[in-house]
Amino acid sequence: MPKKIFILLHLLSKDLRRKSSIAVFILLIVSSFFVSIVIRNLIIYTEADEYWDLQMWPTEIIVHPLGDVEDFPVIEEAIREIEGVKWTVYPAKIYFSGKFRYQNRSYYLELSWCNVEDITFPHPKFIVRGRFFESNYENSVIIESIGEQLLKDIGEYKGIGENKTMLDLGVASLPIVGIITNQLMNGREEAYLGLTNIIAVYAPLGTYLKLYEAISQFNFTERAELKVDFEYAINVKVKEGYNIDIVANRIKSKYPHNVVIETVTEYEKSYHELLVESTLYPTLIAYIFSVFIMIWEIRQKTDEISLLKVFGLRRNDILKFFIARYMMFGIISSILGLALALLLGSLIMFSIPNLYIVYLFFVVMLPIQICIATSLTVISSLPAIIKAYNVSAEKVLRV
């Protein structure tokens, strides 16, 4: 038995130096990388997802008008009158371009809204300093933490409160009464500031609508450095007790050719479909390529496998060896593929992953990743394993 193990280990060490084995290994790492993206987005629900859901929470139907921009406010008013519609917001967002210049870079404000009549938004766990909007803070705004960092860096930050930092929006100067942060951004504001030029600003719904009315009538030619753009979409909230799909169909029937409508559920579904197309297909292609290389690899090792059988290794020994080999490939490629996903995600979003990200990847995701990626590796290796199992010792004996 020890002799058999020694022979198999020797074969394995020699095996791993082959170009074909390296090619299979690289393909499996790439496959595992895409598997980790699928797991992260379709299986693992994270605090980042919760943050996104809370941002989307007030809106249940998104209406994208078509045609002339001048008609969009009219469409929004008509939608407001449809049975089952609680409130509408148009436009979805306001962008103040070129608002700040810092270190030879332009930053702009993305003005969004929240409905203070509904539950507190965002969740209190994301608030750094200051509660969200109270009744006496109606004409005020809250910024995300990277906005606070930027104001500090340019020397404009004087703290939060009604008599502290005033954010000049061209038509109004509103106090900053609170600062929120994404859980994944917390403690990485400076790094994130270097990777984005968007400063998110939130205003109560009533204040947001007043600002839009004032901005749409304001002549910004006097302030050439400030450009205002709008996201031409209508956010719709459905009344309690009404079916979202039924209300969406009422809007469609009123404007069958003038609007494109998505419920938030449809939006999430289309996002997941796009995710599957962009990740699942490359994963399958990588595994298919690895199958062909594995089979070709076994053909190149036919003499070696025959010789092993001459030395007394049984078919079951060969079977166990190759299953163990590809399981090892699967486990190692799972870890490396996940590490690659973490590295690329960190390069895109953060300078250094925080503890939450590391916990998510290597405590929550890794066991699932190893099970799925290793299983797929073994399944894709079955044609090669069967071919190795069926190799006969007669060829070597004849020689």
Rosetta blueprint (number, residue, H / E / L):
1 M L
2 P H
3 K H
4 K H
5 I H
6 F H
7 I H
8 L H
9 L H
10 H H
11 L H
12 L H
13 S H
14 K H
15 D H
16 L L
17 R L
18 R L
19 K H
20 S H
21 S H
22 I H
23 A H
24 V H
25 F H
26 I H
27 L H
28 L H
29 I H
30 V H
31 S H
32 S H
33 F H
34 F H
35 V H
36 S H
37 I H
38 V H
39 I H
40 R H
41 N H
42 L H
43 I H
44 I L
45 Y L
46 T L
47 E H
48 A H
49 D H
50 E H
51 Y H
52 W H
53 D H
54 L H
55 Q H
56 M H
57 W L
58 P L
59 T L
60 E L
61 I E
62 I E
63 V E
64 H E
65 P E
66 L L
67 G L
68 D L
69 V H
70 E H
71 D H
72 F H
73 P H
74 V H
75 I H
76 E H
77 E H
78 A H
79 I H
80 R H
81 E L
82 I L
83 E L
84 G L
85 V E
86 K E
87 W E
88 T E
89 V E
90 Y L
91 P L
92 A L
93 K E
94 I E
95 Y E
96 F E
97 S E
98 G E
99 K E
100 F E
101 R E
102 Y L
103 Q L
104 N L
105 R L
106 S E
107 Y E
108 Y E
109 L E
110 E E
111 L E
112 S E
113 W E
114 C E
115 N L
116 V L
117 E L
118 D L
119 I L
120 T L
121 F L
122 P L
123 H L
124 P H
125 K H
126 F H
127 I E
128 V E
129 R E
130 G L
131 R L
132 F L
133 F L
134 E L
135 S H
136 N H
137 Y H
138 E L
139 N L
140 S L
141 V E
142 I E
143 I E
144 E E
145 S H
146 I H
147 G H
148 E H
149 Q H
150 L H
151 L H
152 K H
153 D H
154 I L
155 G L
156 E L
157 Y L
158 K L
159 G L
160 I L
161 G L
162 E L
163 N L
164 K L
165 T L
166 M E
167 L E
168 D E
169 L L
170 G L
171 V L
172 A L
173 S E
174 L E
175 P E
176 I E
177 V E
178 G E
179 I E
180 I E
181 T L
182 N L
183 Q L
184 L L
185 M L
186 N L
187 G L
188 R L
189 E H
190 E H
191 A H
192 Y H
193 L H
194 G L
195 L L
196 T L
197 N L
198 I E
199 I E
200 A E
201 V E
202 Y E
203 A E
204 P E
205 L H
206 G H
207 T H
208 Y H
209 L H
210 K H
211 L H
212 Y H
213 E H
214 A H
215 I H
216 S H
217 Q H
218 F L
219 N L
220 F H
221 T H
222 E H
223 R L
224 A L
225 E L
226 L L
227 K E
228 V E
229 D E
230 F E
231 E E
232 Y L
233 A L
234 I E
235 N E
236 V E
237 K E
238 V E
239 K L
240 E L
241 G L
242 Y L
243 N L
244 I H
245 D H
246 I H
247 V H
248 A H
249 N H
250 R H
251 I H
252 K H
253 S H
254 K H
255 Y L
256 P L
257 H L
258 N L
259 V E
260 V E
261 I E
262 E E
263 T E
264 V H
265 T H
266 E H
267 Y H
268 E H
269 K H
270 S H
271 Y H
272 H H
273 E H
274 L H
275 L H
276 V H
277 E H
278 S H
279 T H
280 L H
281 Y H
282 P H
283 T H
284 L H
285 I H
286 A H
287 Y H
288 I H
289 F H
290 S H
291 V H
292 F H
293 I H
294 M H
295 I H
296 W H
297 E H
298 I H
299 R H
300 Q H
301 K L
302 T H
303 D H
304 E H
305 I H
306 S H
307 L H
308 L H
309 K H
310 V H
311 F L
312 G L
313 L L
314 R L
315 R H
316 N H
317 D H
318 I H
319 L H
320 K H
321 F H
322 F H
323 I H
324 A H
325 R H
326 Y H
327 M H
328 M H
329 F H
330 G H
331 I H
332 I H
333 S H
334 S H
335 I H
336 L H
337 G H
338 L H
339 A H
340 L H
341 A H
342 L H
343 L H
344 L H
345 G H
346 S H
347 L H
348 I H
349 M H
350 F L
351 S L
352 I L
353 P L
354 N L
355 L H
356 Y H
357 I H
358 V H
359 Y H
360 L H
361 F H
362 F H
363 V H
364 V H
365 M H
366 L H
367 P H
368 I H
369 Q H
370 I H
371 C H
372 I H
373 A H
374 T H
375 S H
376 L H
377 T H
378 V H
379 I H
380 S H
381 S H
382 L H
383 P H
384 A H
385 I H
386 I H
387 K H
388 A H
389 Y H
390 N L
391 V L
392 S L
393 A L
394 E H
395 K H
396 V H
397 L H
398 R H
399 V L
